[in-house]
């Protein structure tokens, strides 16, 4: 594909913002969203009057509690925006599908500057009742009647993605000899990175003994393989590349994106359970650029469960399919000074579940050299940010100057 045909290169990341992040901070979802949104607008050097597009995932929905709670309409009205384009919805290629929508809007001239946001308040929603209180479904008897996908999983006691991803991880362990000690390097590395992130939820050191001896959740996944419910909002400004002169600083360039799903749209009926839709999104990404995995300086990859991150590493070509375990052995390759620094902010396993947007945010900060104490010693030129698991995946290749 010729460079002139790569539509995403007509879009750039102009600014980013992030609200307070914490556990059970009991702030309204709209309050968090406006804090992040206004910060992103200011970061880009723009004003509310410049914003003519709005995008989010998944939109305003009340179930499961804390998963959203604020959508296009609330933010549109609160910021008194004059919009030419907007989009929000659940049926997108992962959380970063909202960013892909925004890129498409500015690349086709439907908008000049699109505000993208994602807000979660799952920690406050669950309160002191535990994570099960915000899990979709129920399955506890009574009058609940499952529909859709869950009518097939709840009878088997599998209400959560922990069960579905655990099944995939177990298959990978069986086929390729992957071990818990290898997988644990993701959680341990991210905890070490989180210690340098002032917004991270968990920062205390984690050893391999800590990881191996914590309670299991869904074999082979333990507690530390699961992301941490949090409250917070993250926002980006996606702008037309030909408007870069209006911005506060040189923008982050969008080299390529991947949103493909070439297998079945199913958690449990995918053609290869050792991978997911991220396999197809990653393939599409590399089809749209002449850059290669070896050109990537930092990887910010979704870790709703640690196995998803392993699958992303394989799909993006940092190691071969099935070799994720040996690649992670010892943790040196994914350390900040390693071959491919991974989830430098601590990921969702330690920094908190901001549901995909946190990875894109961190990738931009690293490219701008604005990640504070956790900034890599050599400022990255190329970053990859991917989000999603199961049948949902979206991924971006971002550059500082290309």
KELUMFI-409041 format. One line per field, with one value per residue: residue number from 1; x, y, z of N, C-alpha, C in turn. Coordinates in steps of 0.02 Angstrom, whole numbers, plus 50000, padded with zeros to 5 digits. Example, Ala and Ser with C-alpha at 12.3 -4.5 7.8 and 13.67 -1.06 7.14 Angstrom:
i = (1;2)
n.px = (50660;50642)
n.py = (49716;49888)
n.pz = (50390;50354)
ca.px = (50615;50684)
ca.py = (49775;49947)
ca.pz = (50390;50357)
c.px = (50660;50645)
c.py = (49835;50002)
c.pz = (50390;50394)
// end
This chain:
i = (1;2;3;4;5;6;7;8;9;10;11;12;13;14;15;16;17;18;19;20;21;22;23;24;25;26;27;28;29;30;31;32;33;34;35;36;37;38;39;40;41;42;43;44;45;46;47;48;49;50;51;52;53;54;55;56;57;58;59;60;61;62;63;64;65;66;67;68;69;70;71;72;73;74;75;76;77;78;79;80;81;82;83;84;85;86;87;88;89;90;91;92;93;94;95;96;97;98;99;100;101;102;103;104;105;106;107;108;109;110;111;112;113;114;115;116;117;118;119;120;121;122;123;124;125;126;127;128;129;130;131;132;133;134;135;136;137;138;139;140;141;142;143;144;145;146;147;148;149;150;151;152;153;154;155;156;157;158;159;160;161;162;163;164;165;166;167;168;169;170;171;172;173;174;175;176;177;178;179;180;181;182;183;184;185;186;187;188;189;190;191;192;193;194;195;196;197;198;199;200;201;202;203;204;205;206;207;208;209;210;211;212;213;214;215;216;217;218;219;220;221;222;223;224;225;226;227;228;229;230;231;232;233;234;235;236;237;238;239;240;241;242;243;244;245;246;247;248;249;250;251;252;253;254;255;256;257;258;259;260;261;262;263;264;265;266;267;268;269;270;271;272;273;274;275;276;277;278;279;280;281;282;283;284;285;286;287;288;289;290;291;292;293;294;295;296;297;298;299;300;301;302;303;304;305;306;307;308;309;310;311;312;313;314;315;316;317;318;319;320;321;322;323;324;325;326;327;328;329;330;331;332;333;334;335;336;337;338;339;340;341;342;343;344;345;346;347;348;349;350;351;352;353;354;355;356;357;358;359;360;361;362;363;364;365;366;367;368;369;370;371;372;373;374;375;376;377;378;379;380;381;382;383;384;385;386;387;388;389;390;391;392;393;394;395;396;397;398;399;400;401;402)
n.px = (50042;50030;50109;50033;49906;49879;49769;49765;49878;49847;49804;49840;49902;49862;49854;49846;49756;49724;49626;49617;49666;49616;49573;49410;49370;49256;49204;49100;49066;49056;49121;49255;49277;49268;49376;49486;49462;49466;49598;49663;49626;49686;49818;49843;49847;49732;49561;49395;49311;49375;49354;49273;49229;49184;49216;49193;49208;49118;49009;48863;48813;48730;48754;48881;48893;48988;49066;49050;48951;48953;48925;48924;48823;48816;48945;48956;48856;48896;49019;48979;48994;49013;48974;49030;49038;49013;49031;48992;48994;48966;48998;49135;49305;49376;49427;49505;49447;49367;49460;49510;49395;49392;49510;49478;49376;49439;49532;49454;49400;49287;49294;49397;49465;49456;49389;49426;49371;49376;49300;49302;49231;49241;49295;49238;49106;49100;49128;49141;49108;49173;49242;49154;49032;49018;49026;48972;48816;48773;48706;48682;48568;48393;48292;48363;48392;48493;48553;48606;48783;48811;48716;48767;48883;48864;48792;48897;48969;49049;49059;49142;49271;49392;49380;49365;49481;49572;49553;49606;49739;49775;49770;49876;49982;49975;50001;50125;50209;50219;50246;50191;50285;50352;50248;50222;50321;50273;50180;50267;50364;50282;50237;50355;50379;50268;50299;50361;50264;50161;50022;49985;49898;49945;50103;50198;50339;50348;50383;50439;50401;50294;50205;50184;50125;50004;49823;49735;49636;49574;49628;49763;49779;49818;49781;49864;49876;49769;49683;49668;49528;49478;49453;49438;49478;49526;49587;49604;49660;49626;49686;49682;49818;49864;49836;49930;50009;49933;49947;50010;50135;50249;50155;50110;50135;50028;50067;50017;49872;49780;49635;49574;49466;49474;49439;49317;49188;49200;49222;49250;49246;49344;49463;49591;49634;49746;49776;49699;49579;49673;49778;49740;49720;49850;49916;49857;49904;50044;50035;50013;50121;50297;50382;50453;50438;50561;50590;50518;50518;50456;50326;50158;50042;49889;49828;49718;49710;49858;49896;49843;49931;50048;50002;49986;50121;50171;50087;50120;50245;50361;50410;50403;50249;50194;50313;50313;50326;50467;50522;50486;50553;50641;50626;50707;50702;50588;50603;50631;50755;50770;50749;50622;50541;50406;50241;50262;50207;50154;50047;49880;49878;49945;49945;49812;49647;49610;49554;49609;49633;49734;49854;49877;49888;50005;50098;50103;50153;50281;50338;50338;50427;50385;50358;50400;50476;50475;50513;50592;50767;50826;50746;50600;50570;50476;50323;50210;50039;49916;49753;49627;49546;49506;49375;49396;49496;49615;49748;49887;50020;50136;50230;50369;50426;50419)
n.py = (49940;50108;50253;50369;50321;50284;50320;50352;50427;50555;50603;50655;50642;50764;50807;50751;50694;50659;50611;50620;50464;50320;50208;50181;50319;50389;50492;50580;50509;50596;50708;50661;50638;50765;50828;50757;50783;50924;50944;50878;50957;51079;51035;51014;51141;51202;51265;51246;51288;51248;51114;51000;50872;50716;50569;50407;50258;50142;50219;50285;50178;50078;49952;49832;49898;50046;50025;50117;50248;50378;50465;50517;50619;50679;50735;50816;50911;50963;51025;51115;51100;51128;51024;50937;50805;50648;50499;50353;50194;50018;49911;49899;49883;49839;49943;50049;50069;50180;50281;50247;50274;50413;50450;50412;50503;50631;50611;50602;50725;50757;50813;50928;50929;50805;50755;50620;50506;50400;50330;50256;50190;50081;50036;50115;50080;49946;49955;49894;49766;49679;49616;49535;49593;49684;49615;49567;49490;49372;49240;49188;49123;49143;49264;49292;49287;49229;49293;49295;49278;49238;49146;49025;49013;49041;48928;48842;48896;49005;49157;49263;49357;49315;49178;49140;49191;49126;48995;49005;49037;48920;48829;48876;48851;48711;48676;48736;48730;48835;48921;48963;49038;49102;49180;49258;49355;49465;49527;49555;49639;49747;49791;49839;49945;50023;50078;50195;50277;50403;50398;50267;50122;50009;49996;49935;49825;49670;49501;49348;49243;49303;49316;49182;49125;49185;49187;49080;49121;49086;48949;48952;49072;49188;49297;49408;49410;49475;49624;49782;49848;50018;50196;50324;50436;50452;50549;50602;50711;50703;50760;50845;50817;50918;51029;51045;51154;51232;51186;51156;51093;50990;50860;50688;50566;50465;50318;50194;50089;49951;49855;49738;49593;49437;49312;49210;49303;49279;49229;49098;49015;49039;49015;48980;48955;48993;49118;49274;49399;49498;49447;49466;49604;49648;49594;49670;49796;49790;49773;49898;49982;50016;49998;49888;49757;49765;49899;49960;50047;50050;49963;49966;49871;49789;49723;49661;49536;49447;49354;49401;49503;49430;49363;49473;49513;49406;49411;49534;49512;49519;49408;49236;49148;49052;49058;49147;49121;49078;49199;49289;49241;49267;49405;49507;49551;49629;49732;49905;49939;49844;49736;49765;49875;49861;49910;50032;50115;50036;49963;49888;49795;49843;49985;50015;49984;50063;50032;50010;50141;50194;50140;50196;50329;50324;50286;50400;50496;50443;50456;50594;50624;50649;50573;50580;50514;50385;50392;50325;50294;50318;50419;50364;50334;50265;50192;50065;50040;49942;49874;49770;49609;49434;49430;49561;49695;49825;49920;50032;50108;50222;50371;50482;50576;50537)
n.pz = (50000;49954;50026;50015;50018;50144;50254;50392;50418;50396;50512;50680;50850;50958;51090;51263;51407;51580;51716;51897;51965;52049;52186;52230;52240;52233;52150;52034;51874;51764;51813;51824;51689;51629;51690;51633;51497;51481;51517;51412;51302;51335;51339;51206;51161;51120;51117;51187;51088;50974;50962;50865;50853;50930;51020;51092;51192;51290;51267;51354;51476;51595;51645;51651;51820;51836;51724;51626;51614;51573;51425;51250;51241;51370;51387;51275;51303;51428;51401;51308;51168;50991;50871;50726;50701;50782;50882;50970;51048;51080;50996;50935;50873;50999;51140;51093;50973;50970;50955;50831;50755;50770;50707;50576;50552;50554;50454;50341;50334;50406;50530;50623;50747;50861;51013;51110;51231;51379;51515;51675;51825;51908;52029;52132;52105;52141;52274;52439;52409;52327;52171;52102;52113;52011;51896;51736;51712;51822;51879;52000;52031;52073;51989;51875;51700;51580;51425;51251;51229;51360;51398;51366;51440;51578;51634;51654;51752;51715;51716;51690;51602;51651;51662;51527;51463;51542;51498;51369;51398;51465;51360;51283;51371;51371;51236;51205;51313;51402;51557;51725;51794;51690;51633;51743;51742;51675;51763;51870;51813;51775;51900;51953;51864;51893;52014;51987;51944;51986;51989;51998;52059;52135;52204;52284;52303;52209;52217;52136;52218;52287;52181;52140;52251;52281;52285;52169;52025;51900;51833;51718;51786;51912;52053;52031;51896;51847;51801;51891;51965;51948;51967;51849;51712;51542;51407;51236;51104;50939;50791;50630;50523;50442;50514;50608;50639;50722;50848;51017;51029;50930;50857;50901;50781;50681;50620;50574;50587;50659;50647;50617;50609;50571;50602;50689;50773;50921;51089;51133;51022;50931;50797;50836;50993;51061;51026;50980;50923;50915;50844;50711;50703;50729;50617;50514;50549;50519;50384;50338;50342;50317;50420;50544;50672;50740;50737;50836;50987;51112;51196;51231;51293;51304;51457;51521;51569;51606;51510;51391;51358;51332;51217;51131;51117;51043;50929;50872;50828;50907;50960;50906;50867;51000;51066;51168;51306;51330;51282;51381;51490;51636;51624;51571;51438;51426;51512;51564;51509;51414;51267;51216;51297;51408;51444;51523;51619;51714;51678;51675;51773;51883;51882;51864;51801;51665;51552;51418;51362;51440;51394;51267;51306;51386;51288;51207;51299;51322;51194;51182;51279;51408;51521;51651;51798;51753;51622;51480;51463;51339;51231;51154;50978;50905;50946;51002;51032;51099;51121;51195;51202;51173;51053;51015;50963;50942;50872;50871;50782;50827;50801;50832;50746;50613)
ca.px = (50000;50069;50103;49979;49843;49871;49728;49778;49933;49818;49783;49894;49882;49880;49858;49819;49738;49703;49600;49638;49655;49620;49526;49353;49376;49187;49189;49054;49098;49061;49173;49318;49282;49282;49445;49531;49448;49493;49671;49685;49617;49739;49881;49850;49850;49669;49506;49333;49282;49410;49335;49213;49214;49182;49213;49203;49189;49067;48949;48831;48778;48728;48771;48893;48905;49055;49100;49046;48917;48952;48929;48930;48775;48833;49005;48937;48817;48934;49071;48947;49031;48979;49003;49015;49039;49021;49017;49005;48958;48998;49020;49195;49363;49410;49418;49536;49406;49344;49514;49510;49340;49412;49560;49443;49337;49482;49565;49406;49378;49223;49308;49466;49494;49408;49402;49411;49375;49354;49294;49280;49229;49223;49315;49185;49044;49101;49130;49174;49074;49214;49236;49097;48972;49013;49034;48912;48781;48743;48715;48673;48501;48341;48254;48405;48391;48547;48540;48666;48841;48814;48671;48807;48939;48842;48777;48960;49004;49100;49028;49192;49325;49446;49370;49374;49551;49607;49549;49653;49806;49787;49785;49945;50026;49973;50031;50192;50250;50224;50240;50168;50343;50364;50193;50228;50367;50234;50155;50323;50393;50236;50237;50417;50368;50216;50330;50382;50204;50126;49950;49974;49861;49989;50173;50244;50375;50320;50433;50410;50366;50230;50162;50168;50089;49940;49767;49718;49572;49549;49691;49824;49783;49811;49756;49908;49868;49705;49689;49645;49474;49498;49413;49479;49460;49582;49563;49652;49637;49648;49680;49706;49890;49878;49823;49980;50036;49889;49955;50059;50200;50244;50110;50128;50111;49998;50098;49973;49828;49751;49570;49544;49443;49468;49414;49248;49178;49181;49273;49266;49243;49395;49495;49651;49624;49808;49779;49634;49573;49734;49819;49720;49734;49923;49933;49836;49949;50107;50020;50002;50182;50359;50417;50452;50440;50626;50593;50478;50559;50419;50262;50106;49998;49833;49838;49660;49740;49927;49904;49828;49993;50091;49975;50003;50192;50178;50051;50155;50309;50419;50433;50361;50191;50212;50377;50306;50353;50539;50538;50475;50595;50687;50601;50755;50685;50532;50621;50640;50818;50772;50737;50558;50510;50334;50194;50308;50170;50131;49991;49819;49889;49968;49926;49740;49610;49581;49521;49637;49656;49795;49912;49886;49910;50075;50139;50113;50197;50349;50362;50350;50478;50350;50334;50426;50527;50475;50534;50647;50831;50830;50678;50577;50549;50419;50287;50149;49988;49863;49703;49574;49557;49452;49358;49400;49565;49636;49818;49914;50092;50144;50299;50383;50445;50416)
ca.py = (50000;50169;50297;50418;50288;50268;50376;50372;50474;50622;50619;50656;50651;50832;50817;50698;50714;50605;50634;50582;50392;50291;50156;50204;50391;50411;50552;50567;50492;50656;50750;50634;50646;50835;50842;50731;50815;50992;50939;50859;51015;51127;51005;51023;51212;51219;51285;51208;51310;51213;51043;50990;50801;50683;50496;50371;50187;50114;50260;50283;50116;50069;49883;49824;49961;50074;50012;50178;50297;50443;50455;50574;50672;50714;50775;50867;50965;50994;51067;51161;51093;51132;50965;50917;50732;50614;50427;50314;50132;49958;49865;49927;49838;49854;50009;50099;50079;50249;50322;50233;50313;50483;50455;50410;50565;50688;50595;50613;50794;50767;50854;50952;50909;50760;50736;50550;50495;50336;50339;50199;50202;50014;50027;50143;50043;49883;49970;49842;49703;49636;49624;49497;49635;49723;49570;49559;49427;49355;49169;49168;49097;49194;49276;49312;49245;49248;49295;49302;49235;49211;49089;48965;49010;49041;48861;48808;48935;49047;49223;49317;49350;49277;49108;49131;49201;49071;48938;49016;49030;48849;48797;48896;48813;48641;48668;48763;48721;48898;48910;49019;49079;49145;49228;49303;49410;49524;49560;49579;49696;49803;49818;49878;50007;50062;50112;50261;50311;50431;50383;50194;50095;49967;50013;49899;49774;49603;49450;49288;49205;49336;49300;49110;49102;49219;49141;49070;49147;49038;48918;48962;49142;49203;49365;49459;49409;49509;49696;49810;49898;50085;50253;50372;50452;50469;50584;50621;50752;50680;50818;50840;50828;50982;51082;51037;51219;51262;51149;51181;51062;50941;50806;50618;50545;50399;50285;50142;50059;49886;49843;49681;49531;49391;49250;49215;49352;49236;49217;49027;48977;49065;48959;48962;48982;49019;49187;49307;49448;49538;49418;49496;49676;49657;49581;49728;49852;49784;49779;49969;50020;49981;49985;49819;49752;49786;49972;49983;50063;50038;49930;49975;49819;49775;49670;49645;49477;49447;49313;49442;49538;49380;49352;49533;49510;49358;49433;49591;49489;49528;49339;49194;49117;48995;49069;49201;49101;49088;49270;49323;49209;49311;49473;49558;49578;49676;49783;49971;49940;49783;49738;49799;49897;49844;49939;50070;50148;49986;49925;49884;49749;49881;50056;50021;49967;50119;49998;50020;50208;50207;50120;50247;50387;50314;50286;50470;50528;50419;50486;50665;50631;50681;50521;50589;50469;50322;50403;50283;50330;50341;50438;50323;50363;50226;50156;50029;50039;49897;49860;49723;49537;49395;49448;49634;49717;49881;49933;50090;50120;50294;50393;50549;50624;50509)
ca.pz = (50000;49949;50085;50004;50028;50215;50278;50461;50422;50392;50580;50731;50920;50974;51162;51305;51475;51624;51780;51956;51960;52116;52208;52270;52254;52238;52111;51979;51811;51722;51843;51802;51616;51614;51711;51582;51433;51482;51518;51345;51259;51353;51321;51134;51145;51088;51161;51175;51024;50919;50961;50825;50850;50996;51013;51154;51199;51247;51273;51419;51491;51667;51663;51723;51855;51835;51661;51587;51655;51540;51353;51205;51255;51432;51378;51225;51335;51483;51373;51261;51105;50927;50839;50657;50698;50846;50880;51030;51045;51108;50944;50904;50879;51061;51169;51050;50914;50971;50927;50759;50727;50769;50654;50512;50545;50535;50391;50287;50335;50442;50589;50628;50811;50895;51083;51126;51304;51407;51587;51715;51898;51933;52098;52173;52094;52179;52345;52478;52395;52286;52099;52076;52114;51950;51839;51695;51718;51886;51886;52069;52042;52074;51928;51819;51641;51536;51353;51211;51242;51428;51408;51356;51486;51647;51660;51670;51804;51683;51703;51685;51554;51683;51643;51455;51448;51575;51453;51315;51427;51479;51296;51265;51416;51349;51169;51197;51373;51440;51629;51766;51810;51632;51629;51800;51729;51654;51823;51911;51778;51778;51968;51959;51827;51928;52071;51963;51918;52045;51987;52000;52117;52174;52191;52327;52264;52202;52200;52105;52271;52298;52124;52138;52311;52290;52267;52100;52005;51850;51811;51760;51805;51983;52066;52002;51823;51832;51810;51954;51957;51967;51944;51814;51643;51498;51347;51184;51049;50873;50747;50562;50519;50410;50562;50661;50657;50772;50910;51066;51016;50875;50879;50889;50715;50676;50563;50549;50637;50643;50679;50581;50640;50514;50628;50714;50827;50977;51141;51144;50960;50886;50763;50873;51060;51089;51007;50982;50869;50911;50790;50648;50708;50721;50547;50475;50565;50482;50313;50322;50356;50301;50482;50567;50745;50766;50740;50893;51046;51174;51183;51283;51268;51348;51506;51562;51600;51582;51450;51333;51341;51299;51150;51092;51101;50989;50869;50843;50801;50950;50963;50864;50899;51042;51100;51216;51371;51332;51273;51445;51541;51671;51622;51548;51372;51431;51561;51533;51471;51376;51195;51203;51360;51407;51492;51565;51672;51762;51650;51715;51829;51942;51879;51867;51740;51629;51497;51351;51347;51477;51355;51216;51343;51404;51227;51187;51347;51310;51132;51195;51331;51464;51567;51718;51824;51716;51553;51459;51459;51270;51212;51097;50914;50881;51000;50983;51086;51079;51174;51179;51209;51143;50984;51009;50965;50901;50886;50836;50779;50835;50793;50857;50695;50546)
c.px = (50044;50057;50045;49911;49830;49835;49744;49834;49910;49795;49843;49862;49908;49890;49828;49802;49716;49682;49638;49621;49662;49570;49472;49360;49308;49175;49142;49093;49106;49115;49242;49330;49300;49352;49494;49524;49477;49569;49698;49680;49672;49807;49896;49859;49788;49619;49445;49302;49315;49385;49269;49196;49220;49174;49226;49187;49172;49006;48917;48792;48784;48748;48829;48909;48978;49093;49100;49014;48916;48964;48935;48887;48795;48893;48992;48903;48859;48988;49045;48985;48985;49010;48982;49009;49045;49003;49035;48965;48999;49028;49077;49252;49404;49400;49446;49501;49378;49397;49519;49454;49359;49463;49526;49405;49381;49516;49519;49377;49312;49233;49381;49501;49441;49432;49379;49417;49351;49356;49271;49277;49209;49242;49262;49120;49043;49103;49169;49145;49115;49197;49175;49034;48964;49023;48969;48880;48750;48754;48706;48604;48450;48309;48297;48401;48443;48525;48607;48721;48837;48764;48709;48863;48917;48824;48839;49001;49059;49071;49077;49242;49385;49440;49386;49448;49593;49608;49600;49725;49823;49804;49856;49996;50032;50011;50105;50236;50260;50212;50215;50227;50359;50310;50199;50275;50331;50211;50211;50354;50348;50233;50299;50410;50318;50245;50353;50324;50164;50051;49935;49939;49907;50062;50222;50277;50339;50376;50399;50375;50298;50181;50139;50123;50023;49884;49756;49647;49538;49611;49703;49833;49773;49788;49799;49911;49807;49712;49651;49589;49495;49446;49460;49454;49523;49554;49620;49619;49668;49633;49703;49780;49907;49860;49875;50009;49995;49904;50012;50129;50193;50203;50142;50096;50081;50023;50051;49927;49803;49688;49537;49519;49428;49448;49343;49243;49155;49239;49296;49265;49292;49434;49558;49647;49688;49820;49708;49629;49635;49782;49804;49733;49808;49944;49915;49882;50012;50096;50016;50063;50242;50404;50407;50453;50506;50633;50557;50522;50523;50350;50216;50047;49950;49845;49777;49674;49808;49935;49888;49891;50042;50068;49989;50076;50205;50147;50088;50225;50369;50449;50385;50301;50212;50275;50374;50334;50428;50560;50534;50522;50644;50668;50646;50734;50631;50544;50631;50704;50825;50759;50674;50526;50435;50297;50230;50273;50146;50073;49930;49827;49911;49946;49851;49706;49575;49557;49545;49667;49721;49858;49928;49914;49985;50120;50153;50160;50270;50377;50377;50406;50450;50325;50365;50479;50531;50494;50594;50710;50843;50760;50656;50560;50485;50388;50228;50103;49931;49816;49652;49595;49498;49438;49362;49473;49575;49707;49842;49990;50101;50217;50307;50396;50436;50362)
c.py = (50063;50215;50346;50388;50272;50326;50398;50422;50546;50646;50616;50658;50718;50843;50759;50727;50654;50633;50603;50508;50363;50236;50189;50277;50425;50481;50534;50555;50553;50703;50727;50646;50718;50854;50819;50768;50885;50993;50923;50918;51066;51100;51014;51096;51236;51245;51242;51226;51275;51142;51036;50916;50770;50608;50464;50297;50176;50158;50250;50219;50103;50000;49861;49891;49982;50064;50073;50232;50367;50431;50521;50633;50713;50760;50831;50926;51001;51041;51117;51161;51102;51079;50959;50841;50705;50541;50396;50250;50074;49914;49896;49876;49854;49926;50064;50106;50150;50296;50310;50271;50386;50496;50457;50475;50623;50675;50607;50683;50807;50810;50875;50928;50869;50745;50664;50541;50425;50344;50275;50221;50136;50004;50054;50105;49979;49896;49917;49773;49656;49641;49588;49540;49677;49680;49563;49491;49418;49281;49145;49140;49152;49202;49295;49263;49269;49248;49300;49254;49201;49155;49023;48959;49006;48971;48822;48847;48979;49115;49277;49303;49314;49203;49095;49139;49147;49009;48945;49009;48957;48811;48813;48858;48741;48631;48684;48756;48784;48884;48973;49065;49126;49199;49280;49361;49473;49562;49590;49641;49757;49833;49861;49946;50052;50102;50183;50302;50338;50417;50308;50173;50056;49979;49973;49842;49707;49555;49392;49245;49236;49315;49227;49088;49138;49172;49138;49098;49100;49010;48928;49033;49150;49275;49418;49457;49449;49584;49721;49861;49965;50135;50300;50383;50472;50499;50600;50670;50725;50736;50803;50857;50896;51042;51082;51104;51255;51236;51175;51155;51014;50881;50737;50597;50475;50366;50233;50119;49992;49875;49779;49627;49483;49321;49259;49267;49317;49229;49144;48986;49005;49006;48936;48994;49003;49090;49215;49354;49492;49511;49453;49571;49689;49646;49641;49787;49848;49786;49852;50013;49980;49973;49913;49816;49776;49861;50000;49990;50049;50010;49939;49931;49795;49715;49664;49581;49469;49406;49353;49479;49491;49369;49412;49531;49463;49385;49490;49573;49502;49460;49297;49167;49055;49005;49126;49184;49109;49161;49308;49298;49259;49384;49525;49589;49631;49731;49850;49978;49879;49792;49776;49817;49891;49879;49979;50108;50100;49945;49926;49837;49785;49953;50066;50013;50030;50096;50020;50089;50225;50191;50171;50311;50382;50315;50357;50506;50507;50451;50560;50677;50661;50631;50525;50539;50404;50331;50359;50324;50357;50356;50398;50364;50329;50188;50120;50027;49996;49883;49810;49652;49500;49417;49524;49655;49777;49899;49990;50089;50195;50312;50465;50599;50600;50543)
c.pz = (50000;50009;50077;50018;50102;50248;50348;50468;50412;50461;50627;50800;50943;51049;51200;51373;51515;51691;51838;51944;52030;52128;52251;52289;52254;52209;52054;51914;51766;51748;51821;51728;51598;51635;51658;51516;51429;51483;51448;51297;51272;51331;51246;51114;51109;51140;51146;51108;50964;50910;50922;50814;50919;50986;51081;51145;51272;51240;51342;51428;51565;51691;51620;51756;51852;51771;51616;51630;51626;51466;51315;51228;51316;51422;51327;51259;51388;51457;51322;51194;51045;50881;50766;50652;50769;50839;50947;51026;51069;51054;50903;50912;50941;51082;51124;50983;50911;50942;50852;50724;50719;50714;50586;50500;50523;50468;50331;50287;50370;50504;50587;50691;50849;50965;51092;51201;51322;51482;51620;51788;51932;52006;52146;52166;52135;52254;52383;52465;52352;52213;52071;52072;52051;51888;51802;51708;51786;51897;51957;52084;52041;52006;51869;51762;51592;51463;51317;51231;51310;51442;51400;51407;51560;51674;51680;51721;51776;51666;51682;51629;51585;51665;51570;51436;51482;51532;51397;51340;51439;51415;51273;51307;51390;51284;51168;51260;51414;51514;51665;51783;51751;51626;51684;51789;51706;51716;51864;51879;51783;51848;51979;51923;51863;51986;52052;51936;51977;52045;51994;52064;52163;52155;52234;52286;52263;52181;52164;52157;52285;52243;52128;52196;52324;52267;52192;52087;51955;51816;51737;51786;51881;51990;52031;51926;51801;51845;51871;51942;51984;51945;51907;51743;51606;51434;51301;51137;50985;50824;50676;50559;50488;50453;50619;50684;50710;50842;50953;51052;50958;50898;50871;50823;50719;50612;50532;50606;50612;50682;50653;50629;50583;50536;50653;50770;50891;51026;51141;51080;50908;50856;50799;50942;51094;51067;51005;50922;50862;50859;50724;50647;50698;50649;50503;50487;50521;50406;50290;50336;50331;50362;50503;50643;50775;50772;50801;50955;51112;51156;51243;51262;51322;51393;51552;51602;51568;51519;51387;51310;51306;51227;51104;51071;51043;50924;50834;50818;50843;50967;50921;50904;50937;51082;51151;51285;51375;51323;51339;51500;51571;51671;51591;51481;51376;51483;51526;51493;51427;51302;51177;51270;51357;51463;51547;51622;51726;51737;51694;51774;51892;51941;51883;51799;51711;51560;51428;51340;51383;51438;51301;51248;51360;51343;51205;51234;51335;51247;51140;51246;51395;51516;51636;51737;51785;51642;51537;51449;51389;51246;51150;51036;50889;50940;50970;51044;51062;51137;51148;51190;51181;51071;50971;51012;50919;50921;50842;50838;50777;50830;50815;50801;50623;50504)
// end
